[in-house]
Amino acid sequence: MEDDADPRAFAIRSIRSILSEEVMMGVVDLTGWIDIRSETGIQFGRVTFSEAVCLRLEPGGSDDRGASRQA
């Protein structure tokens, strides 16, 4: 089970969820971000949408985020 107590991991999962909906609409906007704030509103981190995914534009690459798909 994933730990919702880790705010950075929660932000990354949230961004990936947002982006998955965007993909279904045919547009992916990586210019956004999620600010991580304490319960009192003090910002202590930020995760950009581009940090949450690995975008491959050429076939054949792979990294630690999952195996590449071959057609």
Phi, psi and omega per residue, in radians:
M1 nan 2.429 -3.112
E2 -1.378 2.572 -3.035
D3 -1.607 1.856 3.098
D4 -1.253 -0.129 3.106
A5 -1.324 -0.273 3.107
D6 -1.565 1.809 -3.040
P7 -1.097 -0.596 3.137
R8 -1.191 -0.767 3.112
A9 -1.112 -0.682 3.110
F10 -1.123 -0.711 3.112
A11 -1.114 -0.730 3.131
I12 -1.108 -0.770 3.102
R13 -1.097 -0.664 3.126
S14 -1.141 -0.769 3.113
I15 -1.077 -0.784 -3.139
R16 -1.087 -0.624 3.085
S17 -1.143 -0.785 3.102
I18 -1.046 -0.821 -3.113
L19 -1.136 -0.588 3.127
S20 -1.124 -0.626 3.072
E21 -1.193 -0.668 3.106
E22 -1.114 -0.699 3.122
V23 -1.024 -0.713 3.135
M24 -1.120 -0.423 3.102
M25 -1.609 -0.093 3.073
G26 1.561 0.178 -3.134
V27 -2.353 2.366 3.061
V28 -2.183 2.075 -3.135
D29 -1.938 1.918 -3.108
L30 -1.681 0.258 -3.080
T31 -1.542 -0.080 -3.093
G32 -1.495 3.114 3.107
W33 -2.762 2.866 3.005
I34 -2.135 2.172 3.046
D35 -1.463 2.403 3.094
I36 -1.760 2.137 -3.066
R37 -2.196 2.672 3.049
S38 -1.315 3.004 3.111
E39 -1.080 -0.400 3.118
T40 -1.587 0.015 3.069
G41 1.650 0.052 3.131
I42 -1.379 2.193 3.135
Q43 -1.327 2.261 3.098
F44 -2.248 0.156 3.085
G45 -3.056 2.924 3.093
R46 -2.612 2.411 3.044
V47 -2.132 2.111 3.110
T48 -1.471 2.689 3.129
F49 -1.031 -0.653 -3.110
S50 -1.196 -0.386 3.069
E51 -1.293 -0.418 -2.991
A52 -1.471 -0.181 -3.106
V53 -2.444 2.820 3.006
C54 -1.947 2.051 -3.107
L55 -1.711 2.070 3.109
R56 -1.885 2.218 3.130
L57 -1.904 -0.182 3.124
E58 -2.164 2.463 3.133
P59 -1.202 2.707 2.998
G60 1.773 -0.184 -3.119
G61 -1.569 2.700 3.010
S62 -2.634 2.789 3.093
D63 -2.617 -2.885 -3.070
D64 -1.369 0.060 -3.139
R65 -1.657 0.063 3.079
G66 2.439 2.767 -3.127
A67 -1.261 2.557 3.078
S68 -1.306 2.686 -3.135
R69 -1.731 2.360 3.110
Q70 -1.976 2.325 3.124
A71 -1.544 nan nan
